[in-house]
Amino acid sequence: MNASVALDDLKTAETSEDSRFAVPTMRCAGCISKIERGLADLPGVIHARVNFSTKQVAVSHTPELTEDKLKGAIGLLGFEAQILADNPLSEDRGDTKRLLRAVAVAGFGMMNIMLLSVSVWSGAIGVTKDLFHWLSALIAIPVIAYSGRPFFASAAMALRYMRTNMDVPISIGIILATGLSLYETATSGPHAYFDGVVMLIFFLLAGRVLDGMMRDRAREGISALLKQTASGAMIIQSDGTTVWTKAGEIEAGMLMQVAAGDNLAADGIIIEGRSGFDFSMLTGESDPQNRSVDDEVLAGTTNLTAPVKVRVTAAGKDTSISDIARLMDEAGQHRSFHVRVADRAARYYAPAVHCLALLAFVGWMLAGVGWHQALLISVAVLIITCPCALGLAVPAAQVVASGALMRKGVLVKDGSALERLAEADRVILDKTGTVTMGHPVPTNLSLLSDDQKSVALALAQSSNHPISKAIAKSLIAKDILPAKIDSVIETAGEGVSANWNSVGVSLTRPQKGGNGSATQLTMGNIAQRITLTDEIRPDAEAVVESLSELGLPASLLSGDSMEAVTPVALQLGVLAQANAKPEDKVDTIKRLSKQGDKVLMVGDGLNDGPALAAAHVSIAPGSASDVGQQAADAVFTSDSLMPVALAVKVARRTMQTVRQNFGLAIGYNILAVPLALSGMVTPLIAAIAMSTSSLIVVGNALRLYGAAK
């Protein structure tokens, strides 16, 4: 029975296809569940998963079910969808820019209408009052039509497919309040509510802009990773000539000519030549790795020293770097869970508000106040119940806390990172470039004679090897002048040699040892070993101790060798795991997560990208690779490691403020809703009350300004 089930699963996996769709009109947890459940019921769909942070849908399905059919099925569920290519970044990025333009227009209109309203509030009557109302209308109508489009379009789409969402009551409130304001203006009524309507739109759009920015940042990590792969390669033809070929057209079996300094466009095996390669994206090691015939090299790595010929074994979406990108994307999808939980209650918001407003209208009609007054009360209920304060409770605190951290050199990129950082209960640290500075430093140059220093500098300046650069930098800082050498020869993977005063001199290949590297300077028959070390950040031990006091035990998880990791682990007094590949790091984090741990990952390299994405929350140093910085939730820019502990402290205080904000917002609704239902609140007062509650929440959040001390 079990064997049969396993065989069926294997057959399904072998015959299934994966498709991706961009669905920009997803707004809440109700949208997520509707899409996933709707597609799951479709014959031929194996499973469907929504990534809310990137607004994408990944569908695994049988070959008979085409992408066009799936796109149509999503459309029948009430959502516009676009088919995505293998590159997960080929979606429209213009949504946030459109929202920014809309919020700018709404803000401009709000300020001008409020200025006109001051005169009305000050006691303007008669023709003067009517003039100001008409001027307000001339500003408000185009502003509402333009800036209200995100709400109107979403509400129209929902109603078209006989469903509702949070934008439906918002749109109804905006339209009714605008219509009543025009009616009041045309009949010289005492009140118009253009200022309240535009103010409402402005605050709601501001929240959506923040959300859009966070989603865009969630996609940037994968973009930076995929850019590591070369756009193409020189392919050797059967007649020996070379032709530039785009990466998308390269296939397994082709022969690439890779020059020194080039990034690889595909995975392959070296068939001719020998060179040093930068594999830091996979190992985190700053030292190049020598590769020769029959050795494997990977897309995205850099050929450093000599040309080689490579037989392609994997290209396009089958390369190792594409696998890492998929790991990052899949790991990032787990982050949407907190969004689902937070939005689940909002699924009931729209029908509850509709019912409340309808009851208010019917109740007051039965009370005999007339349709005009009953409608005003109903609109006031729609506006005053707008969850603006609740919506700002979290982002307001996050923005202020992020600003406080930024002044201390910590850049928080993900709006929910502080929430997850406050929940973290253990820390995993990468070694190279995270606990250590990430670049080798010579430790025993003082043992060299003046001639040895001059010759070492001359040889080091003749090479682009990172070890040579480190030696040259240190000697130049000591005001050493290079010796005059000739007949310089650099042998890939071996070192550089030359003649000095008719004496053979060389700076030979580095050897790993302890927490650093070593190279040998030879002058005739005299040899001197030059040792280098990757310095530990000066406050690393204090940070580990501080994190422990906060209840976050630390450990090392590194792609370096055990020989390099052990001294650092002993110095910090932590447990360590060495020789960890990107998938090993992700597996370790997943295992800890299953145990209930909420992991804070601190890493810097390309090889840490998937782990940074898979962790509950992640931080990278400013010296990290582009991929590491983009995949992480926060980046610290100083050489100190202390910002990691500081970020945890600020995050915990931020969440205390968030809970206070929720209390203030809920308290506002408890007081305001009964007043609106009782007819004691006009639509204008409702908009002012709603805005005031938002300002109170923002004011409480501003107390975090000095949190990062």
Buried (B, 14 or more C-beta within 10 A) or exposed (E): EEEEEEEEEEEEEEEBBEBBBBBBBBBBBBBBBBBBEBBEEBEBBBEBBBBBBBBBBBBBBEEEBEBEEBBEBBEEBBBBBBEBEEBBBEBEEEBBEBBBEBBBBBBBBBBBBBEBBEBBEEEBEEEEBBEBBBBBBEBBBEBBEBBBEBBBBBBEBBBEEEBBBBBBBBBBBBBBBBEBBBEBBEEEBEBBBBBBBBBBBBBBBBBBBBBBBBBBBBBBBBBBBBBBBBEBBBBBEEEEEEEEBEBBEBEBEBBBBBEBEBBBBBBBBBEEBBBBBBBBBBBBBBBBBBBEEEBEBBBBBBBBBBBBBBBBBBBBEEBBBBBBBBBBBBBBBBBBEBBBEBBBEBBEBBEEBBEBBEEBBEBBBEEEBEEEBBBBBBBBBBBBBBBBBBBBBBBBBBBBBBBBBBEBBBBBBBBBBBBBBBBBBBBBBBBBBBBBBBBBBBBEBEEBEEEBBBBBBBBBBBBBBBBBBBBBBBBBEEEBEBBEBEEBEBBBBBBBBBBBEEBEBBBBBBEBBEBBBBBBBBBEEEEBEBBBBBBBBEBBBBBBBBBBEBEBBBBBBBBBEEEBBBBBBEBBEBEBBBEBBBBBBBBBBBEBBEEEBBBBBBBBBBBBBBBBBBBBBBBBBBBBBBBBBBBBBBBBBBBBBBBBBBBBBBBBBBBEBBEBBBEBBEEBBEEBBEBBBEBEBBBBBBBBBBBBBBBBBBEBBBEBEEBBE
